[in-house]
Amino acid sequence: FSFNPGRETPSVAGIINPGSEGFQKLFFGQEEIAIPVHSTIEAASAAHPTADVFINFASFRSAADSSMAALKQPTIKVVAIIAEGVPESDTKKLIAYAKANNKVVIGPATVGGIQAGAFKIGDTAGTIDNIVKCKLYRPGSVGFVSKSGGMSNELYNTIARVTDGIYEGIAIGGDVFPGSTLSDHVLRFNNIPQVKMIVVLGELGGRDEY
């Protein structure tokens, strides 16, 4: 995704794989590159002080502990938790810590988010073909937030057809206690000058829509 909008370097600073050190070979367009691999969150944060988003692909068994470790790094501002089924008591602790320290949790059970033309968190927006059709390779002016991850892709496409496209899109996750709510992102979008329209996809029976 980072190559598609014309970035000169990838948006991924490093990979954390407990017990591993070294590099992971990947392609950036047609060029082969090496992304650093670190064994701990602390080592990765120290090596990449400008990286402020942590995407957690760990399973529900370890996602809470590793997310808390990431939130405790002074450089990390946003933690996205992909796993479903993180214990609700653990999620509440993560939310409380994030709010007390002016940080943001996206998820659990999120497909991630996207800032069009800039970077992508997690699996949101699907394939490169879909990204191109939804014009996500360059910023539009719509702030979009959804409860559903799967429906996000449908809405990206619909929004691209009738507006200049997405500026930023977030799926808050399907768990009972999301780390950030629909309202949190709507209020945040209000403070972004580039966002001229806000679209919310809620869920019948929820209270956050009100």
C-alpha positions as CSV (number, residue, x, y, z in Angstrom):
1,F,0.0,0.0,0.0
2,S,2.8,2.4,0.9
3,F,4.2,2.1,-2.7
4,N,0.9,2.7,-4.3
5,P,0.4,6.3,-3.2
6,G,4.0,7.1,-4.3
7,R,5.7,7.1,-0.9
8,E,9.5,7.0,-1.2
9,T,9.8,4.7,1.8
10,P,7.5,2.1,3.5
11,S,5.3,3.3,6.3
12,V,6.3,0.2,8.3
13,A,9.3,1.0,10.4
14,G,9.9,-2.5,11.9
15,I,8.4,-5.8,12.8
16,I,8.3,-7.3,16.3
17,N,8.7,-11.1,16.5
18,P,9.5,-12.4,20.0
19,G,12.7,-14.4,19.9
20,S,13.8,-13.1,16.5
21,E,16.3,-10.5,15.4
22,G,17.4,-9.4,11.9
23,F,15.6,-8.4,8.8
24,Q,12.5,-9.5,6.8
25,K,12.9,-9.3,3.0
26,L,9.9,-7.8,1.2
27,F,9.1,-6.0,-2.0
28,F,8.4,-2.3,-2.3
29,G,7.1,-2.1,-5.8
30,Q,9.7,-4.0,-7.8
31,E,12.5,-3.2,-5.4
32,E,13.5,-5.8,-2.7
33,I,13.9,-4.1,0.7
34,A,14.7,-5.3,4.2
35,I,12.5,-4.4,7.2
36,P,14.2,-4.6,10.6
37,V,12.9,-7.4,12.9
38,H,13.1,-6.9,16.7
39,S,12.5,-9.3,19.5
40,T,10.8,-6.9,21.9
41,I,8.5,-3.9,21.8
42,E,11.0,-1.9,23.9
43,A,13.8,-2.6,21.4
44,A,11.7,-1.7,18.4
45,S,10.5,1.6,20.0
46,A,14.1,2.5,20.9
47,A,15.3,1.8,17.4
48,H,12.4,3.7,15.7
49,P,11.6,6.7,17.9
50,T,9.5,8.4,15.2
51,A,7.1,5.3,14.8
52,D,4.0,6.1,16.8
53,V,1.5,3.4,15.7
54,F,1.6,-0.2,17.0
55,I,-0.4,-2.8,15.1
56,N,-0.9,-5.9,17.2
57,F,-1.5,-9.1,15.2
58,A,-1.1,-11.3,18.3
59,S,-3.8,-13.8,19.2
60,F,-6.4,-13.0,21.9
61,R,-4.3,-15.0,24.4
62,S,-1.4,-12.5,24.4
63,A,-2.8,-9.4,22.7
64,A,-3.7,-7.6,26.0
65,D,-0.3,-7.9,27.5
66,S,1.6,-6.9,24.4
67,S,-0.8,-4.0,23.8
68,M,-0.2,-2.7,27.3
69,A,3.5,-3.0,26.8
70,A,3.2,-0.9,23.6
71,L,1.0,1.7,25.3
72,K,3.7,2.1,28.0
73,Q,6.2,3.2,25.4
74,P,6.5,7.0,25.4
75,T,6.7,7.1,21.6
76,I,3.6,5.0,20.8
77,K,0.4,7.0,20.5
78,V,-2.0,4.6,18.8
79,V,-2.4,0.8,19.4
80,A,-4.6,-1.2,17.0
81,I,-5.6,-4.7,18.2
82,I,-6.7,-7.0,15.4
83,A,-7.6,-10.1,17.6
84,E,-11.1,-11.0,18.4
85,G,-12.1,-12.4,21.8
86,V,-9.7,-10.4,24.0
87,P,-11.1,-10.7,27.6
88,E,-13.3,-7.7,28.4
89,S,-11.7,-7.1,31.7
90,D,-8.3,-6.8,29.9
91,T,-9.8,-4.4,27.3
92,K,-11.2,-2.2,30.0
93,K,-7.7,-1.9,31.6
94,L,-6.2,-1.0,28.2
95,I,-8.9,1.7,27.6
96,A,-8.4,3.2,31.1
97,Y,-4.7,3.4,30.7
98,A,-4.9,4.9,27.2
99,K,-7.4,7.6,28.3
100,A,-5.3,8.4,31.3
101,N,-2.2,8.8,29.1
102,N,-3.8,10.6,26.1
103,K,-3.4,7.6,23.8
104,V,-5.8,5.8,21.4
105,V,-6.8,2.1,21.2
106,I,-8.4,0.9,18.0
107,G,-10.2,-2.5,18.4
108,P,-10.1,-5.2,19.6
109,A,-11.6,-7.1,16.7
110,T,-10.7,-4.4,14.2
111,V,-9.7,-4.8,10.6
112,G,-7.8,-1.5,11.1
113,G,-7.9,1.8,9.5
114,I,-6.6,3.9,6.6
115,Q,-5.4,7.4,5.9
116,A,-5.8,7.6,2.2
117,G,-2.5,8.2,0.3
118,A,-0.5,7.9,3.5
119,F,-0.6,4.6,5.4
120,K,-2.8,1.6,6.2
121,I,-3.3,-0.2,9.5
122,G,-4.2,-3.9,9.4
123,D,-6.2,-5.6,6.6
124,T,-8.7,-2.9,5.9
125,A,-9.6,-1.9,2.3
126,G,-8.8,-5.3,0.9
127,T,-6.7,-5.9,-2.3
128,I,-4.7,-3.3,-4.2
129,D,-7.4,-3.5,-6.9
130,N,-10.0,-2.5,-4.4
131,I,-7.8,0.3,-3.0
132,V,-7.3,1.7,-6.5
133,K,-11.1,1.5,-7.3
134,C,-11.9,3.2,-4.0
135,K,-9.3,6.0,-4.7
136,L,-7.5,5.3,-1.5
137,Y,-4.1,6.0,-3.1
138,R,-4.8,9.8,-2.5
139,P,-6.6,11.8,0.2
140,G,-10.2,12.8,-0.2
141,S,-12.2,14.9,2.3
142,V,-14.5,12.3,4.0
143,G,-13.9,11.1,7.5
144,F,-15.4,7.6,7.9
145,V,-15.9,5.5,11.0
146,S,-17.6,2.1,11.2
147,K,-18.5,-0.5,13.8
148,S,-18.2,-3.2,11.1
149,G,-14.9,-4.1,9.4
150,G,-16.3,-6.0,6.5
151,M,-18.8,-3.3,5.6
152,S,-16.0,-0.7,5.6
153,N,-14.8,-1.9,2.2
154,E,-18.3,-1.5,0.8
155,L,-18.6,2.0,2.2
156,Y,-15.1,3.0,0.9
157,N,-16.4,2.1,-2.6
158,T,-19.7,3.9,-2.2
159,I,-18.1,7.0,-0.8
160,A,-15.6,7.1,-3.7
161,R,-18.4,7.0,-6.2
162,V,-20.3,10.0,-4.8
163,T,-17.6,12.2,-3.2
164,D,-13.9,13.0,-3.7
165,G,-13.1,10.0,-1.5
166,I,-11.8,9.1,2.0
167,Y,-9.5,11.2,4.0
168,E,-9.4,8.7,6.8
169,G,-11.4,5.6,7.6
170,I,-11.5,3.6,10.9
171,A,-13.2,0.4,12.0
172,I,-13.5,0.5,15.7
173,G,-14.0,-3.2,16.1
174,G,-16.8,-5.6,16.8
175,D,-16.2,-6.3,20.5
176,V,-18.5,-5.1,23.3
177,F,-16.0,-2.6,24.7
178,P,-14.2,-1.0,21.8
179,G,-11.0,0.9,22.7
180,S,-12.3,4.0,20.9
181,T,-15.9,4.7,20.0
182,L,-17.8,6.1,17.0
183,S,-18.1,9.3,18.9
184,D,-14.4,9.5,19.7
185,H,-13.5,9.5,16.0
186,V,-16.3,11.8,14.9
187,L,-15.1,14.4,17.5
188,R,-11.5,13.9,16.3
189,F,-12.6,14.3,12.6
190,N,-14.1,17.7,13.6
191,N,-10.6,18.9,14.4
192,I,-9.1,17.9,11.1
193,P,-9.4,20.8,8.6
194,Q,-9.1,18.5,5.6
195,V,-12.2,16.6,6.6
196,K,-15.3,18.3,5.1
197,M,-17.8,15.4,5.6
198,I,-18.2,12.7,8.2
199,V,-19.9,9.4,7.5
200,V,-20.8,7.0,10.4
201,L,-21.8,3.4,9.9
202,G,-23.3,2.2,13.1
203,E,-25.0,-1.0,14.3
204,L,-28.7,-1.4,15.1
205,G,-29.2,-1.7,18.8
206,G,-26.1,0.2,19.8
207,R,-26.2,3.4,21.9
208,D,-23.1,5.1,20.5
209,E,-25.0,6.3,17.4
210,Y,-27.1,8.6,19.4
